[in-house]
């Protein structure tokens, strides 16, 4: 299982990069007030707390994975002029999530060869870490997607500037004596009569989405900081450090390794992984066969919009099978990487082009579905103006059409013949 050890090494390398890039930022004086300042100094104070695997020193890096200021639990650190997090810090957080996903997926696919208790204990912890680190970036991307769609639908050709996180951003974006609602750039072409109501409500709809998603992003940032400074994270880092040197195998795995004989090097994987990788591919194929690809091939799916008018805030019933296929496709890709013995930096260069295109389509499907759900949730806000509700309804329908476009792109790429990158 050289692939598993390589991903564990990549995980620890990302921790080290996060520690190095976050040391100066974690010890910098905070200019925020109230509880936010306490959260920042507390995270920075933990930079020297643990020394077992470097995880303790990594905690001060936080998860400054996106643009904006360093937000604490109850406020924002620094003013609007504070510099964004260094690019190396963002890259390290992305590499940390990437390695955690691959380790978790490998434990799932090849679990019969691994120690069952150890694998069952590691998988949910890695999923928790990866999900916690990804939430801040997800909220930022969702807000940017929705604001750009609002500007496009309202007839504006200009895109909104990225908005910093926290209260300090409000003073930066609202001029003295302003109304507190971000202004919508003037359209390059006069708005048509059909867009009159949408133009009226677009600014208030954008401001509502901005408030809701920026608050969610700030909370996700604080949750990530707390997670990286917790004993739970230190325990995960300790186990990954042990995994980098030795993979705990089950009795079946040890028997298969003994039967195959010693490998040519320390990173060799003599155990035959093909049966389990084939099983992962078959699970993906069965899940894709159950999808309504014929419906996805049509240009318009009216049933996908009916549920959006329901007051039920539950996820769209059509989306769940597609989200499941996205997860199974990811497991299949990582199984192919392990089968090929690809290392962390070269894995994507050896995968099927069809799988890459299908995965990108399913990622767009997820993003559009979550953006549509955010628009619907904002439309359920009590006492909003009719024009605002109308703009949010148009935005929701637009994102559901993006969902259908992503489904069409997936079925188009999936039915192509496999093409391998050189």
Secondary structure as the mmCIF struct_conf table of DSSP 4:
data_model
#
loop_
_struct_conf.conf_type_id
_struct_conf.id
_struct_conf.beg_label_comp_id
_struct_conf.beg_label_asym_id
_struct_conf.beg_label_seq_id
_struct_conf.end_label_comp_id
_struct_conf.end_label_asym_id
_struct_conf.end_label_seq_id
HELX_RH_AL_P HELX_RH_AL_P1 UNK A 2 UNK A 27
BEND BEND1 UNK A 28 UNK A 28
HELX_LH_PP_P HELX_LH_PP_P1 UNK A 29 UNK A 30
TURN_TY1_P TURN_TY1_P1 UNK A 34 UNK A 34
HELX_RH_AL_P HELX_RH_AL_P2 UNK A 35 UNK A 45
HELX_RH_3T_P HELX_RH_3T_P1 UNK A 46 UNK A 48
TURN_TY1_P TURN_TY1_P2 UNK A 49 UNK A 49
BEND BEND2 UNK A 52 UNK A 54
HELX_RH_AL_P HELX_RH_AL_P3 UNK A 55 UNK A 58
HELX_RH_3T_P HELX_RH_3T_P2 UNK A 59 UNK A 61
TURN_TY1_P TURN_TY1_P3 UNK A 62 UNK A 63
BEND BEND3 UNK A 66 UNK A 68
STRN STRN1 UNK A 70 UNK A 71
BEND BEND4 UNK A 73 UNK A 75
STRN STRN2 UNK A 76 UNK A 77
BEND BEND5 UNK A 78 UNK A 78
TURN_TY1_P TURN_TY1_P4 UNK A 80 UNK A 81
BEND BEND6 UNK A 82 UNK A 82
HELX_LH_PP_P HELX_LH_PP_P2 UNK A 83 UNK A 86
HELX_RH_AL_P HELX_RH_AL_P4 UNK A 87 UNK A 109
TURN_TY1_P TURN_TY1_P5 UNK A 110 UNK A 110
HELX_RH_3T_P HELX_RH_3T_P3 UNK A 111 UNK A 113
STRN STRN3 UNK A 114 UNK A 114
HELX_RH_AL_P HELX_RH_AL_P5 UNK A 116 UNK A 153
TURN_TY1_P TURN_TY1_P6 UNK A 154 UNK A 155
BEND BEND7 UNK A 158 UNK A 158
HELX_LH_PP_P HELX_LH_PP_P3 UNK A 160 UNK A 164
BEND BEND8 UNK A 165 UNK A 166
TURN_TY1_P TURN_TY1_P7 UNK A 167 UNK A 167
HELX_RH_AL_P HELX_RH_AL_P6 UNK A 168 UNK A 173
BEND BEND9 UNK A 174 UNK A 174
TURN_TY1_P TURN_TY1_P8 UNK A 176 UNK A 177
BEND BEND10 UNK A 180 UNK A 181
HELX_LH_PP_P HELX_LH_PP_P4 UNK A 182 UNK A 187
BEND BEND11 UNK A 188 UNK A 189
HELX_LH_PP_P HELX_LH_PP_P5 UNK A 190 UNK A 192
HELX_RH_3T_P HELX_RH_3T_P4 UNK A 193 UNK A 195
HELX_RH_AL_P HELX_RH_AL_P7 UNK A 196 UNK A 228
TURN_TY1_P TURN_TY1_P9 UNK A 229 UNK A 229
BEND BEND12 UNK A 230 UNK A 230
HELX_RH_AL_P HELX_RH_AL_P8 UNK A 231 UNK A 243
TURN_TY1_P TURN_TY1_P10 UNK A 244 UNK A 245
STRN STRN4 UNK A 249 UNK A 249
HELX_RH_AL_P HELX_RH_AL_P9 UNK A 251 UNK A 260
BEND BEND13 UNK A 264 UNK A 265
TURN_TY1_P TURN_TY1_P11 UNK A 266 UNK A 267
BEND BEND14 UNK A 271 UNK A 271
HELX_RH_AL_P HELX_RH_AL_P10 UNK A 274 UNK A 289
TURN_TY1_P TURN_TY1_P12 UNK A 290 UNK A 290
BEND BEND15 UNK A 291 UNK A 291
HELX_RH_AL_P HELX_RH_AL_P11 UNK A 293 UNK A 296
TURN_TY1_P TURN_TY1_P13 UNK A 297 UNK A 297
BEND BEND16 UNK A 298 UNK A 299
TURN_TY1_P TURN_TY1_P14 UNK A 302 UNK A 302
HELX_RH_AL_P HELX_RH_AL_P12 UNK A 303 UNK A 306
HELX_RH_3T_P HELX_RH_3T_P5 UNK A 307 UNK A 309
BEND BEND17 UNK A 310 UNK A 311
BEND BEND18 UNK A 314 UNK A 314
HELX_LH_PP_P HELX_LH_PP_P6 UNK A 315 UNK A 316
TURN_TY1_P TURN_TY1_P15 UNK A 317 UNK A 318
HELX_RH_AL_P HELX_RH_AL_P13 UNK A 319 UNK A 340
TURN_TY1_P TURN_TY1_P16 UNK A 341 UNK A 341
TURN_TY1_P TURN_TY1_P17 UNK A 344 UNK A 346
HELX_RH_3T_P HELX_RH_3T_P6 UNK A 347 UNK A 350
BEND BEND19 UNK A 351 UNK A 351
STRN STRN5 UNK A 352 UNK A 352
HELX_RH_AL_P HELX_RH_AL_P14 UNK A 353 UNK A 379
TURN_TY1_P TURN_TY1_P18 UNK A 380 UNK A 380
BEND BEND20 UNK A 381 UNK A 381
TURN_TY1_P TURN_TY1_P19 UNK A 382 UNK A 383
HELX_RH_AL_P HELX_RH_AL_P15 UNK A 386 UNK A 414
TURN_TY1_P TURN_TY1_P20 UNK A 415 UNK A 415
BEND BEND21 UNK A 416 UNK A 416
HELX_LH_PP_P HELX_LH_PP_P7 UNK A 417 UNK A 418
STRN STRN6 UNK A 420 UNK A 420
#
